[in-house]
């Protein structure tokens, strides 16, 4: 058996502490002799805790009487694009108010690929959204169809410095994609960025040009973009920035304006995603766009959220009908409780098992007011909360549950066959090119449960505390 070096670096935060880890911590055996185990569980105060190694034992045939997670390393599916959160104005403003020490603590915990959650897929907004301190755009001059007055100057104060520091902490390895909440008011039928409304037909080209100017302006700041979504939540009339696109309107805008404009300006490599809303009608939205070859040629995939119902099968249905297109979970607003951590993990496991390529939660950081935000009343909590009055930084339970995925499932890993014979256990598994396997297991019951992981004629037995999440690496 190989020897392996174990790095135990203690990283202390305001509320919890955990042991940092990296792939150099993990001893790999081609015969799967043992697994490294990490656990988060409220019952025993584990927070991404290194629980050491546990050995596999021979077991030729699992049965249905013993809770078992079964892994087949040789059956591979989709490739992972990454995991992360959103660079909102609220997060950037809160970050700027922290001491330098707490800024570094947050950056390391979130983006460091060795000592943190290692976020590699992050979303941002094209001008303001509800989680902005004020409403603004990059084109404030009404009727400026040629966008001669376009400027991202507003973002240079908070958001651009925040993203640059995150990129530095991540070693430059963050795929950033952007979403608009609304075109400028002067481009819309209701003459308001809030309360829905639609893009006026005479501004279709101007709005497509706006995307290009945004991407190129950020490139000049040293912040390249990986992708775009056409419109955040295009069927939701919100009290904050919002804009309605039917499926046909989104198809036509992509086919006739946005797609050709990106191509004309050398931006065809950007991953353009449609929908960016809940799972409920995602198939209908996909079908309308993807069945039009001229529109479909410009679209890399579909983004989706989880706010109304579960509808998990719809994710798989979109993949099965359009297997050449990708799927990204693009927004998960949340509370900061243990229950939310379980909810996040459940959604991640099921979405990943239904062909999702990447998973992005919402705000990376919020302040003590659950903001700042300019519209929509009381905000939510996030993975990390900072009290800008006391300086206290709190890493909430969802941060640890999410880390069981983002720390271990690396860019480029492929999902492999992973099944459970017990309704209390959800699991997903991934493999890299060297046959290193990551299995994430969630105990959804409120009881201690003994289970086993079975692979290649061997089984590893373990106990999962109530509502715990466990990552095994072997």
N, C-alpha and C positions, 0 to 999 in steps of 0.2 A: 504493500500500500504506500502511496506517495505521502511524503511529509508535506505539511503546509504551514505557512506563516500566518499567525493570527494577530491582527492589529486591533487592539482594544483602546480606542480613543474616546474618552468621555466628553460628550458635548452637552452642556447644561443650558436649559432654557428656564423661563420664568416659572412654569408650572410643572413640567415633566423633565426627565432626563432620559437619554437613551445612549446606547453604544453605537458608534458609527461603524460602517462596514464597507467593504468593496469586494470586487471579485477576487482580490488577493487574499481575502479571508477564507475563501471557500476551497476546500480540498475536493478535487474532481477525481472520480474513479470511473473508468469505462464500464466496469462491471457493476456499478451502482451498489457498492458495498455499504455506503453510509450517506447520510444527508445532513447538511447544516440546516438548523431549524431556527426560525425567527417568529416571535409571537407578539401580538397586541391583545390584551384582555383586561377589562376593568376588574374582574374578580380577583386577579393576583397582581395588579398594578404593573403589568408588562406594557411597555411602549416601544414597539419594534425591538424587543429585547432578544439578544443573541442567547439562545437556549442550548448552544453546543451541538454536538454531533449525535445522531442516533443511527444505529446499525439496521440494515435490511437483513431479514432472515428468509431462508428458503420457504416458498409456498407455491406449489405448482398450480393450484386451482382455487381462486376465491369463490365464495358462495354468497347467497343473498341474505344470510343470517347475521353477517358481521358487516358493519358500515365500512365500505371500501371505496377509495378513489383509485380508479384504474387508468394507467397512463400507457400510451403506445407511442414511443419515440419516433417511429418510422412513418407515421401518417401525419403529414404536415399540411397546413392550411394558409391563412393570410399572414403577411409580413407586418410587423409593428412599425408605425411611424413615430410613436412617442406618446408621452404623458405630460400634463402640465396644467397651468391655470391661465388667468387673463390679466394682462397689463392694462387695467382700467385707469381712468384719471383718479378715481377714489384711492386705488392702491398706490399710485405714484405720489399723490399728495400726502397720504399717511406716511409713506416711506420717507419722504423729505423731512418730516417732523421728528423723526427718530434721531437719537444720538448716533454718532459714527459707529460706536461699539454695537448698538442694537441693529443698525443697518447691516453691518457685517454678519451679525448673528443670523438675521433673517436671510440674507443672500446665501450664506453657506448652507443653512438648513433647507433652502428651497432648490438651489441650482447646482451646488457642488456635486459632481458626479461620484465622488468618493465618500464624503462625509455628510451629504445631504440627500434630499429626495431626488435630486438629479433630473429636474424637469427639462424636457427636450422639445415639447410641442406646446406652444403658447399662443393665445389669441389676443388681439387688441382691437380697438374700435377706430373707425374712420370718423373723425371729429367726436362730438359729444354723444353720450348715452345717459341713461338715468343715473348711473354711477359716475357722474361728473359734477363738479361743484357749480357749474353754470352751463347754460346752453350756448353752443358756438359752432361755427363751421370754418372751413378754410377758404370760403368764397362768400364774403359778407356783402358784396356789392350787387344789389338786385339787378337782374337782367344781363349780367356779365356772362354771356353765352360762350365767349372765347376764354373765359377764366383767366383774364389778364391780371386780375388782382389776387389770384390763388396764393395762399401762404400757410405754412404749418407753424408759424411763429408761436402760436399759443402752446404747442406741445413742447417747445424747447425749455420751458420753465420746469416742468415736472416729469412728463411722461418719457421724453427722449432720454434724459439723464438716467432715469430708473431702468429703462430697457438696456441701455449701454452697460450699466453696472451688472445687470443680470447676465448679459452676454459674456462679460468678463469672468464672472464667477463660474459660468458653465463652459468655459473654454471656447466660446463662440458657437457651441453646439445647441442652438435653439432654433427650431423651425417656427417662424412667426407667421400667422395668418390673421387677416383683418376683416372686420364686418362693419357695414354701415347700419345705423339704426334709422336714419332718415336722410333724404337729400335736404339741401337748404330749403327754407320755407318758400322762397321765391320760385322754386322749381315745382311746387306741389299744387294740387287742386284745392286744398283747404287753406293754402297760404300760411301754414303752421307746421313746424317740425313735430309737434305733439299731436295726439289724438288721431293717428292714422292718416287718412288722405292718400292720394296717389301721385305718382310722378306724371307731370304733364307731358303728353306726347312730343311737344316741341322741344323738350329738354332731354329727350332720350340720349342724343349724342353728347350733349354737354355733360350729363351724368356719367356716361361711359368715359369721357375724357377726364373727369374728376378722379376716377379710380387710378388712371395712369399717372396723373400728376401727383397723387398721394404716394403711390409706390416709388416713383422716381425721386420725390423729395426726401423720403425716408432713406432711400439708397444713398443719396448724397450725404446723409447724416451718419453713414456707416451702419445702417440697419436694413439689411436686405429682407425681403419678404419671401416666404415659401408658398403662400396661398391667399385666397380671397373667398369670401362668401358673397353671394349676390345681395342678400338682404336679411338682416336679423328678423326672425319671427314675422314673415310676410303676411300672415293672416290674423295678426293681433292688433286691434285698435287699443293703444295704451295711453295712459295719461302722461307718459314720457315720450321721447322720440320714437316714432313708428311710421311705417309706410306700408300700404297694402299692395301686394302683387298676387293675382291669381296665378295658377299654374301656367295658363296660356300666356299671361303677360310676362311672367318670368322667362318662359321659353323664348318668346319673341324678343325680349330685351337682350338675352344672351346671344341668340342667333343673329340678330340684325345689328346689334350695337356693341355690347360689351365684349363678346368673343372676338369679332373682327378688329375692334379697337386695340385690345391687348395684343393680338397677333401683329397688327400693323406697327406697333411700338416696341416690338421685340420682347414681349412679355408672355409669350406662349407657354413658357415653362412654369408659370404660376399655376398652382393647383386650384382651379376654379370649382367651387362647391355650391350647389343649389339647396333650397329649402331652409335649413338652419332653424328648424322649429320642431315641434313634438313628434313622437313616433306615430301618432294616431292616423294621419293621412299621408305618411311619407311615401307609401307605395304609389298613391295616385299622383303625387307631385313628381316622383321619379319617372313614372310611365309617360306622362305628358311630355317631359323634356327629352328623355332617352329614346322615345320612339320617333323623334324627329332627328334624322341623321345630321342635318345641318347644324342644329343646336347642340346635339350630343357630342359632336367632335370637339367642342370647346370645353366640355365639362369633365373634370377628373373624378368627381364623386359627389356625395350628398352628406350634409351635416345635419345633426339632429339633437334634440333636447329631451328631457324626461318629465316635464312639469304636469302634464295631464294624462293620467293613466299609465299603465306599464306597456302594454302592446308590444312586448318583446319580439313576438313572432314576425311582426312587420319588418324588423331589421333583417332577419334572415330572408324574408320574402323578396325584399329589394335586391339582396345579393344574389339569390337563386335566379331571379328573372334577368338581372343585369350583372353577371359575374365579372365583367371587365371593369366595372366601376367600383370606387372605393367608398368607405364609410368612416366618418369621423364624428364622435360624440363631442359637441362643441360648447355646451354650457350646462353647468350644474350649480345653480344657486342652492344654498344650504343653510342649515343651522349648525351650531358648533357642538352638538351633543354626541354622546356615545351612540344613541339610536341613529343619528345621521351618519355616523361612521359606518354602521352596519348597512344602512340603506345605500350609501355610495358603493360599498364593496359588492353588494348584491347586484346592483345595476352594472357595475364594471364587469363582473364575471359573466353575467348573462349576455351583455352586449358583445364582449370579446368572443364568447362562444358562438355568437351569431354573426361573425365575420367583421366586426368593427376593427379598424386599423389603428385607431388612436383615441385617446379619451382626455378631454380638457374640462376642468371645472371652471367656475366663474372667478370672482375676485381673488387675487393672490393674497391680499391684505386689506383689512378694513380697520377703522378706528373705533373708539368707544361708543360712538353714536350709530354704529352700523353703516357708516358712510365714509366720507361725505357724499351726498347725493342731492340733486336739485329738484327732483320730481318723484312722485309716487309714494310719499310718506315714509314710514319706517322701513329701513333696509334690513337685509339679512346679516348673518354672520358669515365667517369664512374659515378657511383652514387655519389662518393666523389672524389674531386680533391684537392691535396695539392701542394702549391707552396713552394718547398723546399728552395727557396732563401729568401722569405719574411716570411715564416711560416704560411701563410694564408691557412685555411682549408675551402673549399667550399662544402656545401651539395647541390648538383644539384637537379632540380625538379624531375627527376626519383626516387630519394631517397624517396621522400614523397609519390609519387604514389605507389611505391612498399610497403611502410610501411602500406598502407591501407589494404594490405593483410597480411603481415608477423606479424604485431603487434596484430592482432585480431584473425586470423584463426590459432588456436593452434594445436600442434601435436595431432593426434588422432581424431580430429574433422572429421565429415562425411559431404560430400556434400549432400544437400537436393534439392528437386525440386524447381526451381526458373525460372520463365518465364517472358518475356516482350512482351507487345502488341504494342510497338513503336520502329521503327528502330533507333531512336536517342539514345535509352537507352540500354546498355548492363549491365547484372547483374549476380551475382552468390551468393549462400548462403550456409552456413554451420551450423551444430548444434553439441553441445557436449552432453555428457551423461545426463546432467541435464537440457536439452532442452534450453540452452542459444543459441541464434541465432545470427550469423553475416551475414549481407548482404552488399555486395560491389556493388556500382552502378556507372557507367560511363556515363556521358552525352557527346556523341560524336559530338554534334552539336556546332556551334559557336554562340549560342543564349541562353539567359536565358530560361529555360524550367521548367514549373510546372509539377510535377509528383506525384504519390502516391505509397506507398508500401502497399499491401493488404495481410492479413493473418487471417485466422479463422474468417471471417465475420467482420473484422475491417480494416480501412485504415488510413495511416499516410500521410498527404500531405506536400510536401516540394518543394522548388525552387532550381534547379541546375544551377549555373552559366555556361557560355560557357566552354566546354572541362574540366569540373570539375569532380572530383571523390569524392564519399561520402561513408562512412562506417556507417551503422546503427547497433547497438547492442541492442537486446531486449530479 
